[in-house]
Amino acid sequence: MSVTQPQVLLVEDEPAQREVLAYNLESEGFAVRRAENGEEALLMVSEARPDLVILDWMMPLMSGIEVCRQLKTREETRDIPIIMLSARSEEVDAVRGLETGADDYVVKPYALRELMARVRNQLRRSRPAASGAELTFDDIRLDPERHRVNRAEKELKLGPTEYRLLVTLLEKPGRVFSRDQLLDHVWGRDIYVDTRTVDVHIARLRKALTVHGGQDPIRTVRGAGYALG
């Protein structure tokens, strides 16, 4: 899994619309997982956290509004951006969707170009590296376009796993990531890796970040995980 490839969960019960939208998302460089209903969507989020959810309002078994409500009330998923799609064009419906926690509301039928722009806009906030934005923390600078890391103007040599770990930590400075969350973000759920492997690569990242001196910027939170700063 590439840490720079955003992971989008598309929740749409209409097969034709789902496949057209999935095709366009993949053409834009997004990795797409598909869900046909709300219950399946919640299960897929619990299995692998997406970077963004595109969620249809009207679905069988569980409405998009209820899926949105559940995701936004859970601490581990509340910061996942949600774009809600709906044929409901009344202002009161849009307000209800946004008040439930949706980050954006798009009325059907929509222009694909506009929807893609809204997707990129949400991802720039939640996954800045995925849009090529430079990441900084104190004297650490990471350029995802050139795949380079500098600290105090000196270039650092990082292995691919350490690089992905640093991207994850830099995108959310101060946030404490558990070992399981780091496994999910960096290795992906499709690969079995022991949680102790995270400690090994964190140690390697710490060594790389301090090779030219300076304090270790990675904080260990006992019983919880790791954070940058």
C-alpha positions as MATLAB code, in Angstrom:
seq = 'MSVTQPQVLLVEDEPAQREVLAYNLESEGFAVRRAENGEEALLMVSEARPDLVILDWMMPLMSGIEVCRQLKTREETRDIPIIMLSARSEEVDAVRGLETGADDYVVKPYALRELMARVRNQLRRSRPAASGAELTFDDIRLDPERHRVNRAEKELKLGPTEYRLLVTLLEKPGRVFSRDQLLDHVWGRDIYVDTRTVDVHIARLRKALTVHGGQDPIRTVRGAGYALG';
ca = [
       0.000    0.000    0.000;
       1.315    3.442   -0.908;
       0.979    5.950    1.886;
       0.508    8.670   -0.739;
      -2.458    6.891   -2.342;
      -5.665    7.988   -0.590;
      -8.038    5.207    0.431;
     -11.688    6.004   -0.393;
     -14.681    3.981    0.794;
     -17.567    4.371   -1.660;
     -20.975    3.483   -0.200;
     -23.646    3.352   -2.916;
     -26.420    0.778   -3.346;
     -27.055    1.485   -7.051;
     -24.571   -0.730   -8.975;
     -24.266    1.392  -12.116;
     -23.642    4.621  -10.196;
     -21.234    2.832   -7.868;
     -19.105    1.489  -10.717;
     -19.046    4.745  -12.706;
     -17.978    6.700   -9.630;
     -15.428    4.048   -8.604;
     -13.922    4.107  -12.113;
     -13.538    7.887  -12.018;
     -12.043    7.852   -8.520;
      -9.507    5.210   -9.530;
      -8.676    7.232  -12.661;
      -7.840   10.136  -10.330;
      -5.382    7.940   -8.432;
      -7.524    6.924   -5.455;
      -7.689    3.394   -4.065;
     -11.400    2.542   -3.867;
     -13.260    0.038   -1.715;
     -16.960   -0.493   -2.422;
     -19.878   -1.092   -0.058;
     -23.470   -1.781   -1.143;
     -25.207   -0.770    2.090;
     -24.689    0.926    5.427;
     -24.051   -2.212    7.478;
     -21.376   -3.372    5.071;
     -19.827    0.107    5.168;
     -19.483    0.092    8.962;
     -17.930   -3.380    8.837;
     -15.414   -2.282    6.203;
     -14.450    0.811    8.201;
     -13.808   -1.388   11.253;
     -11.609   -3.658    9.135;
      -9.571   -0.898    7.500;
      -9.876    2.823    8.162;
     -10.385    4.830    4.939;
      -9.081    8.355    4.357;
     -12.495    9.472    3.105;
     -16.045    8.106    2.829;
     -18.424    8.916   -0.027;
     -21.826    8.006    1.357;
     -25.226    7.764   -0.323;
     -28.140    8.922    1.858;
     -30.881    6.539    0.680;
     -29.832    2.898    1.135;
     -31.436   -0.350    2.292;
     -30.823   -1.794    5.782;
     -29.293    1.412    7.132;
     -29.483    4.967    5.810;
     -26.441    7.061    5.050;
     -27.513    9.457    7.787;
     -27.294    6.655   10.378;
     -23.921    5.492    9.051;
     -22.657    9.069    9.266;
     -23.999    9.457   12.799;
     -22.297    6.266   13.977;
     -18.950    7.130   12.391;
     -18.961   10.652   13.823;
     -19.816    9.509   17.356;
     -16.930    7.030   17.543;
     -13.608    8.465   18.655;
     -11.589    6.292   16.272;
     -13.579    7.343   13.173;
     -14.967   10.810   13.933;
     -12.243   12.619   11.981;
     -12.751   10.652    8.741;
     -14.134   13.121    6.156;
     -17.584   12.164    4.835;
     -19.112   13.433    1.601;
     -22.820   12.664    1.516;
     -24.623   12.113   -1.794;
     -28.371   12.620   -1.970;
     -31.210   13.195   -4.406;
     -32.758   15.369   -1.675;
     -32.244   18.930   -2.878;
     -34.112   20.848   -0.186;
     -32.015   23.082    2.052;
     -33.418   21.409    5.172;
     -32.040   18.058    3.971;
     -28.587   19.481    3.382;
     -28.651   21.059    6.833;
     -29.687   17.743    8.395;
     -26.866   15.924    6.639;
     -24.275   18.475    7.743;
     -25.616   18.593   11.302;
     -25.302   14.805   11.487;
     -21.606   15.261   10.837;
     -21.128   15.098    7.071;
     -18.239   17.295    5.952;
     -19.813   18.011    2.563;
     -23.193   17.459    0.882;
     -23.614   16.862   -2.858;
     -27.008   16.766   -4.565;
     -27.703   14.197   -7.290;
     -27.346   14.407  -10.221;
     -23.882   15.867   -9.790;
     -21.054   16.749  -12.167;
     -18.192   14.275  -11.748;
     -15.609   17.040  -12.095;
     -17.198   18.956   -9.209;
     -17.391   15.853   -7.021;
     -13.709   15.035   -7.683;
     -12.795   18.597   -6.708;
     -14.724   18.204   -3.452;
     -12.982   14.877   -2.779;
      -9.561   16.454   -3.287;
     -10.526   19.395   -1.079;
     -11.489   17.122    1.823;
      -8.335   15.035    1.407;
      -6.122   18.127    1.455;
      -7.355   18.663    5.004;
      -7.109   15.085    6.254;
      -4.238   13.725    4.113;
      -2.108   16.673    2.971;
       0.733   14.418    1.785;
      -1.663   12.672   -0.581;
      -2.192   15.950   -2.430;
       1.544   16.623   -2.598;
       1.593   19.250    0.157;
       4.845   19.637    2.065;
       4.681   18.487    5.684;
       6.588   20.263    8.427;
       7.112   19.940   12.164;
       9.666   22.139   13.913;
      12.825   21.732   11.782;
      11.602   18.584    9.978;
      10.424   19.011    6.378;
       9.001   16.253    4.192;
       8.441   16.775    0.461;
       6.112   14.002   -0.816;
       6.540   15.109   -4.436;
      10.309   14.565   -4.335;
      10.147   11.878   -1.622;
      12.742   13.717    0.468;
      13.070   14.454    4.172;
      15.233   17.179    5.701;
      15.934   18.170    9.265;
      17.672   21.443   10.020;
      18.353   21.715    6.260;
      20.221   18.386    6.213;
      18.812   15.566    4.106;
      17.907   12.344    5.914;
      18.001    8.822    4.528;
      14.877    6.850    5.455;
      13.798    3.383    4.470;
      10.367    3.060    2.794;
       8.628    1.895    5.968;
      10.207    4.626    8.092;
       9.179    7.176    5.459;
       5.546    6.016    5.587;
       5.614    6.102    9.393;
       6.919    9.672    9.338;
       4.240   10.769    6.858;
       1.540    9.317    9.115;
       2.914   11.071   12.205;
       3.545   14.370   10.386;
      -0.002   14.550    9.048;
      -1.371   14.566   12.607;
       1.231   16.155   14.938;
       0.412   15.556   18.580;
      -2.052   12.757   17.853;
      -1.280    9.496   19.615;
      -1.359    6.520   17.241;
      -1.704    3.037   18.706;
       0.436    0.251   17.254;
      -2.653   -1.208   15.583;
      -3.473    2.145   13.985;
       0.071    2.481   12.677;
      -0.103   -1.052   11.287;
      -3.327   -0.111    9.518;
      -1.964    3.172    8.111;
       1.528    2.027    7.159;
       1.358   -1.697    6.418;
      -2.346   -2.132    5.642;
      -4.797   -4.718    6.933;
      -4.043   -7.184    4.124;
      -0.539   -7.844    5.464;
       0.073   -9.677    8.741;
       2.707   -7.911   10.817;
       3.293   -8.357   14.531;
       2.719   -5.184   16.539;
       6.280   -5.436   17.894;
       7.464   -4.718   14.357;
       6.104   -1.189   14.818;
       8.503   -0.660   17.737;
      11.449   -1.798   15.607;
      10.651    0.643   12.804;
       9.902    3.491   15.231;
      13.388    2.919   16.690;
      14.877    3.076   13.182;
      12.948    6.261   12.443;
      14.185    7.850   15.672;
      17.766    6.987   14.741;
      17.354    8.484   11.261;
      15.783   11.674   12.612;
      18.603   12.257   15.104;
      21.556   11.160   12.960;
      22.750   14.798   12.661;
      21.848   15.677   16.248;
      18.757   17.261   17.722;
      16.209   15.906   20.153;
      14.088   12.860   19.434;
      10.726   14.316   18.307;
       8.762   11.075   18.726;
       6.949   10.685   22.016;
       6.136    7.270   23.498;
       2.831    7.210   25.367;
       2.936    4.207   27.659;
       0.090    1.825   27.005;
      -1.209    3.934   24.109;
       1.340    4.278   21.311;
       3.402    6.992   19.648;
       3.020   10.639   18.708;
       5.084   13.326   17.034;
       5.641   16.086   19.537;
];
